[in-house]
Amino acid sequence: VGGVPDAHAYLHTKQVIDSYSVFAQGTVGLGERTDLTIGARYTEDKINGSGRTDFEIPGVVFIPGITEAESTKFRKLTWKGALDHKFTDDIMVFASISRGFKSGIYNLLPYSPTPAEPEVLDAYELGIKTQWFNRRLRLNASYFHYDIKDPQVNIYPPGGAAGIQLINAGAAKVDGFDLDGEAVLHGGLSLTFGFTYLNARYTDFTNAPFYHPSPYPHAGTPPSIPDPVSGNANGNRMPQAPRYAGNVGLSYEHDLGDIGRLNLSGNYYRSGAYYFNPH
């Protein structure tokens, strides 16, 4: 700890979340083939956090920390509206708008009495669901757009000494396209596939952490990574959000009579490169 030989820091942290919500949702027909769905949810999260850090040099000194404790409440009304229309029994189009809520929490490694703020997401989606060839082929596609306020961001400090920290960016936007399907090839043999394109970027993140490794001090010594420096990440891609991802799979099912059923499957997944930090 802090360059002191044999020094230890002991973290004692705890967080308890009590979440309560009420919700309602209903669907009404707007004609023979059109439905409107509306729903709402009210959520209240009560969060209690506490923690202390003890410091010890074995056989020399033990310094107990002072326990800090805080509690806070987050309240949010979220909602959803969706409209779908069936052109035929096998072709349906839909549009939806909704608001989602991800509660804030305290950082625990080490404990911080200031919680990360809740993340609020407004989602817009337009899509189509279809079936073809007597329902032997299913194809679905959708376009979606997300507006995110106060997106929560995991930060991984150098060496992991300070654990994983959670902070808030100002805002982010996500645009994407999704395609998935399933086809019955022959008997019990089926093919599944999917593809997603994602453009996820920050639109307001001026306090983003940037890491700049120091140069080699001398031959044979690896560079060190200092504490992060705040910078402007506006326009940067969001962490763990590859531009594309796809999968394909085959499955075979066969009835073995009194013995049971045989199921065999294989899947392949691939995604583009993505970042762990917002730099």
N, C-alpha and C positions, 0 to 999 in steps of 0.2 A: 504494500500500500504506500503510494507516494514515494517510492524509492527507499523506504525503510526496510532493512532486511528482517525477515520473519514477522513482519507486522501483518495483522489480520483485521478486516472489517466485517462485522456480522450484521446483516440486515434483518430486521424483524418487521414485516409489513403485513397488512391485512386490508381487505376491501370486501364490503358486503353491499349487494345491490338488491333492493326490493322494488319490483316493477308491478304496476297495476294498470289495467287498461279496460276500456269498454269499447265495443265496436258493433257496427251494424252494416249489413249489405243486402241489397235487393236488386232484382232484375224485373224489368217491365217490357212487354212486347210493344213494338211500334209498328205494327203490321204483321203480316204472316211470316216474314222471313228476317225481320230486323229486331234486335234486342238492345236495350239500354241497361247497363249495370252501373249502380252508384253505391259507394260505400264510404264509411268514415270510421276513424279510430282516435280515441283520446288516450294518451299514455302519460303516466307520471312515474318517473324513476327517482327513488331516493337512494343516494349513494353515501356510504360511510367508509372513510378511509383513515388508517392510522399507521404509524411506523416510527422506528428509531434505528440508529446505527451505533453499535458498540465498537470500540477500538481496543485492540490488544496487541501487546508485544509479549509473547509467552515468557513467563518467569520474570518479567520486568514491570509491566504496568497493565492495568485493565481500566478503561475509561467507559463507563456506561453512558449511552446516549439519552437524550431527553425525548420522550414519546410525544409526538404531535398527532393530533386527531382533528379531522374536519368532516363535515357532512354538507351535502347540497342536494337540491332537487332540480330535475329537468322535466319540463312539461311540454307536450306538443300535440297538436291536432293534425292528423294526417288523413288523406282521402284518396279516392280513386274514382275515375269515371271511364267507362268503356262502351263503345258502340260497335256492334258486329252485324254483318248482313250476309245471308246465305243466298248466293246466286242459284245454286243447285244444292242437292244433298251432299255433294262432294267438293264444293268450292265455297269458301267463306273468307271474307275480308274483315279486318277489324282495325280500330284505332283506339288508343287509350292514353290517358294522362293520369299521373298519380304523384303523390308526394310520400317519400319515405323518411324515416328518422332513425339515426343511430346514436344512442346515448353517449354522453361524455363519461370518462372514467379518470381515476387518479393514476399517475405513474407510481409504480411500486418498487422499482429497482434503480435508484433508491426512491423512497416515498417522497412525493411532492404534495404539499397542501393545496396546490392550484390544479384543478382538473382540466383535462382537455375538453374543449367545447363540443357539443353535439354536432353531428354531421347531418345535413338536410339535403335530400336529393329530389329534384323534380324530374320525372321521367316521362318522355313522349315516345310512343311507339306506333308504327303503322305496318301491318303485315297481312299475309295471306296464308291460308291453310287449305291444302288440296289433296284429293285422292283420285287415282287413275287406274284404268284397266281392272275394273271390278275390285277395287281396293287392294290390288297387289302392289301398287306403288304409292307412297305417301311423300309429298313434297311440301315443305313449309319455308317461308322466307319472311324476314322482317327487317325494317330499318328502325333504329332507335337513337334518341338524343337525350343526354343527361346534363342537367345543370346542377352542380354540386356547390353548396355553400359550406364553408368551414370544413373542407375535407380533412379527415384525420390521416396523419402520416406517421408511419413507424420510422424511427431514427435508430441506426445501429452505431453507437460511438466506437472509436478505435479500440481494438482489443477486447471489447465487450465488458470493460471494467464497470461501466455505469449501466449495464443492462440495456434493454430495449426501451426507448422513450417514445412517447406519443405526443405529437404537437399538431397544431392546426395550420393549414394553409388558408388563404383567403377565399379562393374560388377555383373551380375547375370545370371543364366541359368534356363530354365524351360523345363521339359520333361513331356509330357502328352499323354493320350489316351482318345478318346471321342467316345461314341456310342449313337446313337439315332434312334428312329423308330416310326412308326405309323401303326396301324392295324385297318381295318374295321371289327368289330366283327359280326355285324348283323344290317341290315337296316341303321338307323341313329346313331347307337352306335359305337363309335370309342375309341381306346386306344392309348395313347401316352406315351412314356417312354424315359429316357435318363440316361446316367451314364458317369462321367468324373473322371479320375485319374490324379493327378497333383503332380509333384515333382518339387517345385520351391525353389531354394536356392541361397544364395549369394555366389559368388566366390571371391569377392574383396570388403570388407567392414570393414576396420580397424578403422574407426572413428564412429562406431555405438554407440548410446546412451544406456547405461545400468542403470537401476534403482534398488537401493538397499534400501528398507525400513529400517528405524532405528528401534531398539527394543523399546518396551514399556518403557517410562521413569518411570512410576509407574502404579500401578493397576488402571484400569478404564480409562486410557488415551490411545487413539489409536495411533499407530505409525505414524510418519511423513515420507513423501517421499522427499528426498533431490533432488537437481538438478542432472541430469544424469551425469554419468562418461563414457568417451569414452572407448570403448573396441573393441575387434576383433570378428566380427560376421560371419567370413568366414565359410561356410558350414551350417549356420543357415537357417531355413525356412523363406520365405518372408511373410510379414504381409498379412492377409486376403486372404490366399491361402491354403484352406483345402486340405488334401491329396485326398479326394474323395467327390463327390457330386452326388446325383441322384434324379430323379423325376419320378413320374408316374401320369397319369391323365386319367379320363374317361369323355367323352362328348356325349350328346345325342341331336339330332336335329330332329324335327318333323314338317311337314307342316300342318298348321292349316287353310289352304284355304284362304278365304278373310280376315281372322283376322290377318294373318301373319305367323311367324315361331316361334316355341318354341325351345329354346336352354338351356340345362342344362349341367353344367360341375363341376367337382371336381378334385382337384390336391393335391398331396402330395410331399413335397420336404424335403430332409435331406442332411446334409453335415457333414463332420468331423470337429474336433476342429481346430481353427486357432488363430493366434496371431494378436494383434493390433500394436505391436512394434517388431522390429527385434532383439529380444533377445532370 
